[in-house]
Every structure is written in C-alpha cells, then in structure tokens.
C-alpha cells in the first residue's frame, strides 16, 4: 500500500498551525486507526519497513517534501498519508503514538 494524499487531513493540520487549542488527531481523520507514526523526507525504505512492518514506498528513500503519516490498527497498516505541513517537531518523528494523541497548536506542531 503506497502513500496517498488526504486533503481533509492536510487542511486540518494546516489550521492547527494558527489554532489556539490542541485537537485530537483522530477527529481530523475520516478512518479508523489506533496508532500513528510520522516520518520525514529522507527516511530510507528499509527504515520505514523496520519501523512500520510494511513496505510502503517503492524507491530506496522517501523523497517527498511532505511528511508521511503511517496509521495502523491492531498492528496492521491502515493507511500511509502524505501531509504537506512540514511542521512537526523532530522529537515526534519515528515513534508510534496512540489513538488519544492530540496535535498542539503553533508553527511547530507537537503530538502529545
């Protein structure tokens, strides 16, 4: 399953960069999931497979300038979404976060 775009999620994340309150990520998605991981440009295909358990990209390296949000449920890949806001804190990359994760507002989005 390759990465897809999700205009609704994109818009919701962009809105968080100027919002004043945190928002649950699950309220921004239109599909079910219980864990999410954010990956950035330059992550190798082998690293992505090691972290997620799935071969998501075709090339050797994720080269899109969009961040890659990987969603899974019950340990199985649900969706890999390319999101254009390149505004996630590096501290929040490359780790699984649960269904109750919220997106803090501001120019640098934090997942907590």
Z-matrix of the N, CA and C atoms (Angstrom, degrees):
N
C 1 1.453
C 2 1.526 1 108.15
N 3 1.311 2 116.67 1 115.46
C 4 1.456 3 121.30 2 -179.69
C 5 1.519 4 112.49 3 -85.14
N 6 1.321 5 116.28 4 166.74
C 7 1.466 6 120.79 5 179.18
C 8 1.527 7 111.90 6 -64.98
N 9 1.320 8 115.79 7 145.88
C 10 1.459 9 122.79 8 177.61
C 11 1.526 10 109.17 9 -126.56
N 12 1.319 11 115.70 10 166.42
C 13 1.465 12 121.40 11 173.91
C 14 1.521 13 108.78 12 -94.35
N 15 1.323 14 116.57 13 154.84
C 16 1.462 15 121.96 14 177.24
C 17 1.530 16 106.90 15 -143.88
N 18 1.330 17 115.95 16 94.33
C 19 1.465 18 121.32 17 -174.46
C 20 1.524 19 112.53 18 -58.94
N 21 1.317 20 116.97 19 -39.02
C 22 1.460 21 121.28 20 -179.31
C 23 1.532 22 111.19 21 -63.95
N 24 1.318 23 117.11 22 -45.62
C 25 1.466 24 121.33 23 178.12
C 26 1.522 25 109.95 24 -65.31
N 27 1.317 26 117.28 25 -42.42
C 28 1.465 27 121.60 26 176.93
C 29 1.526 28 110.92 27 -54.11
N 30 1.325 29 115.95 28 -51.16
C 31 1.469 30 120.98 29 -178.15
C 32 1.525 31 111.40 30 -61.76
N 33 1.323 32 116.76 31 -41.27
C 34 1.465 33 120.57 32 -179.77
C 35 1.527 34 111.17 33 -64.84
N 36 1.329 35 117.30 34 -40.47
C 37 1.466 36 120.42 35 179.29
C 38 1.526 37 111.18 36 -69.44
N 39 1.324 38 117.02 37 -40.22
C 40 1.465 39 120.04 38 176.85
C 41 1.527 40 110.12 39 -61.74
N 42 1.325 41 117.20 40 -40.18
C 43 1.466 42 121.15 41 178.49
C 44 1.527 43 111.16 42 -61.55
N 45 1.330 44 117.62 43 -32.48
C 46 1.471 45 120.43 44 179.94
C 47 1.531 46 112.32 45 -66.56
N 48 1.331 47 117.93 46 -23.01
C 49 1.464 48 119.24 47 -179.72
C 50 1.525 49 111.70 48 -68.30
N 51 1.340 50 117.41 49 -18.09
C 52 1.467 51 119.95 50 176.89
C 53 1.530 52 112.01 51 -123.00
N 54 1.314 53 117.33 52 11.32
C 55 1.469 54 121.94 53 -179.98
C 56 1.527 55 110.39 54 -77.03
N 57 1.325 56 115.69 55 171.13
C 58 1.466 57 120.66 56 179.18
C 59 1.523 58 113.04 57 -115.30
N 60 1.328 59 117.45 58 -5.78
C 61 1.468 60 120.43 59 -178.64
C 62 1.527 61 109.90 60 -138.83
N 63 1.344 62 116.72 61 151.03
C 64 1.464 63 120.06 62 176.05
C 65 1.528 64 110.66 63 -63.58
N 66 1.313 65 115.22 64 157.92
C 67 1.469 66 121.30 65 177.02
C 68 1.518 67 108.51 66 -139.42
N 69 1.328 68 116.49 67 137.89
C 70 1.459 69 120.51 68 177.75
C 71 1.524 70 109.90 69 -65.44
N 72 1.321 71 115.95 70 131.46
C 73 1.459 72 120.47 71 179.28
C 74 1.523 73 110.83 72 -60.98
N 75 1.329 74 117.52 73 -37.31
C 76 1.473 75 120.13 74 -178.63
C 77 1.529 76 111.82 75 -61.16
N 78 1.352 77 117.09 76 -25.88
C 79 1.461 78 120.17 77 177.42
C 80 1.530 79 112.00 78 -77.42
N 81 1.323 80 116.62 79 -10.11
C 82 1.469 81 121.14 80 179.38
C 83 1.524 82 111.95 81 -97.09
N 84 1.321 83 116.84 82 -11.29
C 85 1.466 84 120.52 83 -177.15
C 86 1.525 85 109.92 84 -106.54
N 87 1.305 86 115.90 85 150.27
C 88 1.459 87 120.86 86 179.46
C 89 1.517 88 112.33 87 -106.75
N 90 1.323 89 116.98 88 29.12
C 91 1.466 90 121.46 89 -178.60
C 92 1.520 91 108.62 90 -148.86
N 93 1.326 92 116.34 91 160.90
C 94 1.451 93 121.61 92 -178.09
C 95 1.522 94 112.75 93 -83.89
N 96 1.315 95 116.60 94 142.78
C 97 1.464 96 123.36 95 177.22
C 98 1.526 97 107.82 96 -164.76
N 99 1.339 98 116.77 97 160.79
C 100 1.461 99 118.98 98 175.54
C 101 1.525 100 113.59 99 -126.45
N 102 1.342 101 117.43 100 -7.41
C 103 1.463 102 121.30 101 175.57
C 104 1.523 103 109.35 102 -145.73
N 105 1.328 104 115.34 103 150.10
C 106 1.461 105 120.94 104 177.79
C 107 1.525 106 109.49 105 -139.58
N 108 1.326 107 115.63 106 146.77
C 109 1.460 108 122.23 107 174.64
C 110 1.523 109 107.32 108 -135.11
N 111 1.333 110 116.60 109 140.28
C 112 1.461 111 121.59 110 176.63
C 113 1.525 112 108.49 111 -107.99
N 114 1.327 113 115.37 112 131.33
C 115 1.464 114 122.21 113 178.27
C 116 1.521 115 108.62 114 -123.24
N 117 1.314 116 116.16 115 150.77
C 118 1.461 117 120.54 116 -176.11
C 119 1.518 118 112.08 117 -110.52
N 120 1.320 119 114.20 118 169.79
C 121 1.458 120 121.87 119 175.72
C 122 1.526 121 109.45 120 -54.56
N 123 1.312 122 116.03 121 139.31
C 124 1.456 123 121.09 122 177.96
C 125 1.514 124 114.69 123 98.04
N 126 1.336 125 117.70 124 -12.89
C 127 1.461 126 120.47 125 178.14
C 128 1.531 127 108.43 126 -65.89
N 129 1.321 128 116.93 127 132.26
C 130 1.464 129 119.32 128 -177.99
C 131 1.527 130 110.92 129 -75.35
N 132 1.323 131 115.21 130 156.28
C 133 1.464 132 121.10 131 177.80
C 134 1.524 133 110.54 132 -59.91
N 135 1.338 134 116.53 133 -38.28
C 136 1.465 135 120.19 134 178.91
C 137 1.526 136 111.22 135 -65.88
N 138 1.340 137 117.55 136 -39.98
C 139 1.468 138 120.70 137 177.19
C 140 1.522 139 110.42 138 -64.16
N 141 1.327 140 116.28 139 -43.69
C 142 1.463 141 120.10 140 179.33
C 143 1.520 142 110.24 141 -60.42
N 144 1.325 143 117.08 142 -44.59
C 145 1.465 144 120.38 143 179.61
C 146 1.526 145 110.78 144 -65.05
N 147 1.318 146 117.44 145 -40.87
C 148 1.459 147 121.06 146 179.32
C 149 1.532 148 111.35 147 -63.85
N 150 1.330 149 116.70 148 -41.04
C 151 1.465 150 121.47 149 -177.97
C 152 1.521 151 113.01 150 -75.66
N 153 1.330 152 116.84 151 -35.52
C 154 1.465 153 120.43 152 -172.28
C 155 1.521 154 114.38 153 -107.55
N 156 1.323 155 116.72 154 -17.50
C 157 1.457 156 120.05 155 -177.13
C 158 1.516 157 113.45 156 80.46
N 159 1.336 158 116.84 157 8.85
C 160 1.469 159 120.15 158 -177.80
C 161 1.523 160 110.65 159 -137.11
N 162 1.314 161 114.97 160 147.53
C 163 1.473 162 120.98 161 173.89
C 164 1.526 163 106.06 162 -87.50
N 165 1.320 164 117.34 163 104.10
C 166 1.461 165 121.81 164 -171.37
C 167 1.525 166 112.43 165 -99.56
N 168 1.321 167 116.97 166 -36.86
C 169 1.464 168 119.72 167 -177.52
C 170 1.520 169 110.31 168 -109.41
N 171 1.334 170 115.69 169 157.29
C 172 1.461 171 120.58 170 -177.06
C 173 1.519 172 112.71 171 -86.14
N 174 1.315 173 118.05 172 -37.00
C 175 1.460 174 121.15 173 -176.76
C 176 1.515 175 112.63 174 -80.93
N 177 1.324 176 115.16 175 -170.98
C 178 1.465 177 121.17 176 179.96
C 179 1.521 178 112.91 177 -80.73
N 180 1.335 179 116.34 178 -20.13
C 181 1.458 180 121.01 179 -173.11
C 182 1.530 181 108.92 180 -148.31
N 183 1.332 182 116.75 181 145.97
C 184 1.463 183 121.08 182 175.36
C 185 1.524 184 107.17 183 -77.83
N 186 1.334 185 116.86 184 112.05
C 187 1.461 186 120.61 185 -172.41
C 188 1.526 187 113.79 186 -110.53
N 189 1.297 188 119.10 187 2.79
C 190 1.460 189 121.01 188 177.78
C 191 1.521 190 109.64 189 -72.09
N 192 1.333 191 116.57 190 145.26
C 193 1.463 192 119.44 191 175.97
C 194 1.527 193 111.39 192 -75.11
N 195 1.324 194 117.17 193 -13.89
C 196 1.463 195 121.43 194 176.13
C 197 1.529 196 109.67 195 -75.46
N 198 1.323 197 116.16 196 145.27
C 199 1.460 198 119.18 197 172.10
C 200 1.522 199 108.57 198 -70.82
N 201 1.311 200 116.09 199 154.96
C 202 1.458 201 122.29 200 178.69
C 203 1.524 202 108.19 201 -110.73
N 204 1.327 203 116.49 202 117.90
C 205 1.463 204 121.47 203 176.39
C 206 1.524 205 107.08 204 -102.73
N 207 1.320 206 115.83 205 120.76
C 208 1.460 207 121.69 206 -178.57
C 209 1.524 208 107.93 207 -106.70
N 210 1.314 209 115.81 208 122.08
C 211 1.462 210 122.13 209 -178.88
C 212 1.519 211 109.04 210 -110.67
N 213 1.326 212 116.39 211 139.18
C 214 1.461 213 119.63 212 174.62
C 215 1.527 214 109.92 213 -140.69
N 216 1.319 215 114.45 214 159.84
C 217 1.464 216 122.73 215 177.14
C 218 1.517 217 107.34 216 -135.72
N 219 1.315 218 116.25 217 130.71
C 220 1.458 219 120.07 218 -178.84
C 221 1.513 220 112.81 219 58.75
N 222 1.327 221 116.77 220 29.75
C 223 1.456 222 121.57 221 179.28
C 224 1.519 223 114.72 222 81.39
N 225 1.342 224 117.06 223 -0.44
C 226 1.466 225 121.65 224 -178.76
C 227 1.530 226 110.35 225 -107.75
N 228 1.318 227 116.12 226 140.54
C 229 1.458 228 121.84 227 178.84
C 230 1.525 229 110.66 228 -59.99
N 231 1.329 230 115.87 229 128.58
C 232 1.462 231 121.91 230 175.97
C 233 1.523 232 109.53 231 -101.30
N 234 1.337 233 115.50 232 -47.86
C 235 1.457 234 120.24 233 -175.29
C 236 1.519 235 109.32 234 -164.06
N 237 1.323 236 115.99 235 144.42
C 238 1.462 237 122.89 236 171.19
C 239 1.523 238 106.20 237 -117.57
N 240 1.327 239 116.32 238 118.34
C 241 1.461 240 121.68 239 -172.68
C 242 1.522 241 110.46 240 -117.54
N 243 1.330 242 115.94 241 130.31
C 244 1.464 243 121.14 242 172.89
C 245 1.523 244 107.42 243 -85.52
N 246 1.331 245 117.10 244 122.79
C 247 1.464 246 121.24 245 179.51
C 248 1.520 247 109.02 246 -118.11
N 249 1.326 248 115.68 247 130.61
C 250 1.459 249 119.64 248 -173.41
C 251 1.517 250 115.34 249 -73.35
N 252 1.325 251 120.48 250 -29.40
C 253 1.460 252 115.47 251 179.04
C 254 1.530 253 110.05 252 -64.02
N 255 1.312 254 115.72 253 110.97
C 256 1.467 255 120.46 254 176.65
C 257 1.516 256 106.44 255 -91.08
N 258 1.326 257 115.55 256 61.81
C 259 1.456 258 120.99 257 -170.36
C 260 1.522 259 113.19 258 -125.48
N 261 1.323 260 117.96 259 13.32
C 262 1.460 261 120.10 260 -178.62
C 263 1.520 262 110.75 261 -83.09
N 264 1.301 263 116.21 262 141.40
C 265 1.459 264 121.67 263 176.38
C 266 1.524 265 109.36 264 -64.21
N 267 1.317 266 116.03 265 138.56
C 268 1.469 267 119.48 266 179.39
C 269 1.524 268 111.50 267 -62.40
N 270 1.325 269 117.80 268 -24.12
C 271 1.468 270 121.39 269 178.35
C 272 1.528 271 112.01 270 -66.57
N 273 1.330 272 116.93 271 -19.43
C 274 1.465 273 120.91 272 -177.18
C 275 1.523 274 113.39 273 -98.00
N 276 1.319 275 117.16 274 0.38
C 277 1.460 276 121.08 275 -178.28
C 278 1.524 277 111.25 276 -83.57
N 279 1.339 278 115.36 277 152.98
C 280 1.470 279 123.07 278 169.21
C 281 1.530 280 114.53 279 63.84
N 282 1.334 281 116.87 280 31.93
C 283 1.470 282 119.76 281 174.67
C 284 1.523 283 108.68 282 -145.63
N 285 1.317 284 115.40 283 145.99
C 286 1.459 285 120.52 284 179.67
C 287 1.517 286 109.92 285 -77.00
N 288 1.322 287 115.55 286 135.49
C 289 1.458 288 122.90 287 176.72
C 290 1.519 289 107.81 288 -123.92
N 291 1.328 290 116.54 289 147.42
C 292 1.456 291 121.59 290 -174.14
C 293 1.523 292 114.89 291 -81.40
N 294 1.316 293 114.78 292 176.67
C 295 1.462 294 124.80 293 -175.58
C 296 1.524 295 112.94 294 -63.09
N 297 1.323 296 118.22 295 -20.63
C 298 1.464 297 121.77 296 -179.43
C 299 1.521 298 112.83 297 -92.59
N 300 1.326 299 117.92 298 11.83
C 301 1.458 300 121.25 299 -178.25
C 302 1.532 301 109.93 300 -67.13
N 303 1.324 302 114.61 301 138.72
C 304 1.460 303 119.58 302 176.17
C 305 1.518 304 109.54 303 -114.01
N 306 1.321 305 114.84 304 157.37
C 307 1.459 306 122.06 305 178.58
C 308 1.521 307 106.88 306 -105.57
N 309 1.332 308 116.09 307 113.15
C 310 1.459 309 120.70 308 179.38
C 311 1.521 310 109.47 309 -73.33
N 312 1.334 311 116.81 310 148.82
C 313 1.457 312 119.81 311 -179.68
C 314 1.524 313 111.89 312 -77.93
N 315 1.314 314 115.45 313 162.53
C 316 1.457 315 121.19 314 174.84
C 317 1.508 316 112.32 315 127.38
N 318 1.325 317 116.50 316 171.99
C 319 1.463 318 120.54 317 -177.60
C 320 1.527 319 113.05 318 -65.41
N 321 1.332 320 116.96 319 -27.48
C 322 1.462 321 122.58 320 172.82
C 323 1.524 322 106.48 321 -112.15
N 324 1.327 323 116.09 322 113.86
C 325 1.465 324 120.54 323 -177.50
C 326 1.516 325 110.24 324 -78.64
N 327 1.324 326 116.23 325 131.59
C 328 1.462 327 122.38 326 175.91
C 329 1.513 328 108.51 327 -111.90
N 330 1.317 329 115.89 328 141.13
C 331 1.458 330 122.43 329 176.20
C 332 1.515 331 107.33 330 -104.14
N 333 1.322 332 116.17 331 121.30
C 334 1.469 333 119.49 332 -176.53
C 335 1.516 334 111.06 333 -137.17
